[in-house]
Amino acid sequence: MDLSGAPDPEAAARAWMQARTERPRPLEGPLYDAALLRLGPAQWEWFLLQDHLVTDGISLMLIARTLAELYA
Protein backbone atom coordinates (compact mmCIF):
# COMPACT_ATOMS: atom_id res chain seq x y z
CA MET A 1 0.00 0.00 0.00
CA ASP A 2 1.47 3.35 -1.01
CA LEU A 3 1.09 5.96 1.72
CA SER A 4 3.93 8.17 0.46
CA GLY A 5 1.49 10.82 -0.79
CA ALA A 6 -0.08 11.36 2.64
CA PRO A 7 0.82 14.60 4.47
CA ASP A 8 2.38 12.50 7.27
CA PRO A 9 3.04 8.99 5.90
CA GLU A 10 4.17 7.60 9.27
CA ALA A 11 0.98 8.80 11.00
CA ALA A 12 -1.08 7.40 8.12
CA ALA A 13 0.69 4.04 8.50
CA ARG A 14 0.06 3.97 12.26
CA ALA A 15 -3.64 4.78 11.73
CA TRP A 16 -3.97 2.13 9.01
CA MET A 17 -2.25 -0.52 11.16
CA GLN A 18 -4.36 0.37 14.20
CA ALA A 19 -7.59 0.08 12.19
CA ARG A 20 -6.42 -3.20 10.65
CA THR A 21 -5.54 -4.60 14.08
CA GLU A 22 -8.95 -3.73 15.53
CA ARG A 23 -10.90 -5.51 12.78
CA PRO A 24 -12.69 -8.66 13.94
CA ARG A 25 -11.07 -11.82 12.62
CA PRO A 26 -13.36 -14.84 12.54
CA LEU A 27 -11.63 -18.18 13.12
CA GLU A 28 -12.81 -19.54 9.79
CA GLY A 29 -11.00 -16.70 8.00
CA PRO A 30 -7.28 -16.16 7.51
CA LEU A 31 -5.27 -16.43 10.73
CA TYR A 32 -2.68 -13.90 9.57
CA ASP A 33 -2.60 -10.61 7.72
CA ALA A 34 0.37 -8.96 6.05
CA ALA A 35 1.01 -5.81 4.04
CA LEU A 36 3.97 -3.81 2.84
CA LEU A 37 3.45 -0.07 3.35
CA ARG A 38 5.41 2.43 1.28
CA LEU A 39 6.12 5.62 3.23
CA GLY A 40 8.65 7.18 0.88
CA PRO A 41 11.06 6.43 -1.98
CA ALA A 42 13.27 4.26 0.23
CA GLN A 43 11.13 3.87 3.35
CA TRP A 44 8.88 0.86 3.90
CA GLU A 45 7.11 -0.75 6.83
CA TRP A 46 6.02 -4.35 6.98
CA PHE A 47 2.76 -5.06 8.76
CA LEU A 48 2.36 -8.60 10.05
CA LEU A 49 -0.58 -9.63 12.21
CA GLN A 50 -0.78 -13.26 13.30
CA ASP A 51 -3.32 -15.04 15.43
CA HIS A 52 -1.95 -16.85 18.45
CA LEU A 53 -3.29 -20.07 16.93
CA VAL A 54 -0.58 -19.98 14.23
CA THR A 55 2.24 -18.20 16.06
CA ASP A 56 4.23 -19.04 19.16
CA GLY A 57 7.48 -17.82 20.67
CA ILE A 58 9.63 -20.01 18.43
CA SER A 59 7.82 -18.81 15.29
CA LEU A 60 8.40 -15.18 16.27
CA MET A 61 12.07 -15.91 16.97
CA LEU A 62 12.49 -17.51 13.53
CA ILE A 63 10.83 -14.56 11.80
CA ALA A 64 13.00 -12.06 13.71
CA ARG A 65 16.18 -14.06 13.04
CA THR A 66 15.43 -14.38 9.32
CA LEU A 67 14.72 -10.65 9.01
CA ALA A 68 17.93 -9.81 10.88
CA GLU A 69 19.93 -12.05 8.52
CA LEU A 70 18.34 -10.42 5.48
CA TYR A 71 19.18 -6.93 6.71
CA ALA A 72 22.72 -7.81 7.84
Protein Blocks (a to p, Z undefined) as FASTA:
>chain_A
ZZklpmblmlmmmmmmmmmmmpccdfklcfbdcddddfbfklccddddddfklgcfklmm
mmmmmmmmmmZZ
